[in-house]
Amino acid sequence: MELPTGELPAGDWIWALAVAALLTGATISVIVLAAVGSIRRSVNEGGARQSQQIRRLAENVAALNAQQQAAEGRIQTLTEANRKLAEEVTALGERLRDADSAPRIPGTARLLH
């Protein structure tokens, strides 16, 4: 039985189709695996960048907390100094009032007093 030229026997076209399907499947698999690997690398790099940013933010927050505590300490010191100064001004004011109400000593005795 002779076949006309250019035609495949009935079983050969099935094999050709199967080989083409396998090659197509393999090609698609390679493309999908490459895409998944690329996506995975991107996600890992993004996660690493986010971790680094979070670490920097945590360091900044710690530095700001330390600055705030130092500022609160300075505020306390200044508040205490202000209170003492107010007490001294009040005491000076009382002494001046007392001096104004005290009888005046005339002449040089006043300078020595």
Secondary structure by P-SEA (a helix, b strand, c coil): cccccccccaaaaaaaaaaaaaaaaaaaaaaaaaaaaaaaaaaaaaaaaaaaaaaaaaaaaaaaaaaaaaaaaaaaaaaaaaaaaaaaaaaaaaaaaaaaacccccccccccc
